[in-house]
């Protein structure tokens, strides 16, 4: 009976989140909200991430851009800003995700293992 009680306490305490963890998550969320208020402009490639491929998909009058990314480090990288666009006539680039007010994950990659 005592062993069952100890395992119950261990399971209950494993699900707890500390105040420090909650504050860290809130700080991250606030930083992401602030980042969405300005356009995200990428001026140089990130040395830790490589583009492995780009595809333009068409379906039912809709278009999607699929970009393959590879992490070149031995650790996970997160919150990587991205610029996505098309090259139009005369080579002029039109960025699709540079406007302020976009969802954070339309301008950033969450995590690459």
QUIPE-V698667 format. One record per backbone hydrogen bond with DSSP energy under -0.5 kcal/mol. CO is the residue of the C=O (numbers start at 1). NH is the residue of the N-H. Records with the same first field share a line. If there is no record, write none. Layout:
CO->NH ; NH
This chain:
1->5
2->6
3->7
4->8
5->9
6->10
7->11
8->12
9->13
10->14
11->15
12->15
13->16
18->22
19->23
20->24
21->25
22->26
23->27
24->28
25->29
26->30
27->31
28->32
29->33
30->34
31->35
32->36
33->37
34->37
35->38
36->101
39->41
40->42
41->43
46->49
48->72 ; 73
50->52 ; 70
53->68
55->57 ; 66
57->64
59->62
62->59
64->57 ; 66
66->55
68->52 ; 53
70->50 ; 72
77->112
79->81
80->109
84->96 ; 97
86->88 ; 94
88->91
89->92
92->88
93->95
94->86
99->102
103->106
104->107 ; 108
107->82
108->110
109->79 ; 80
110->79
112->77
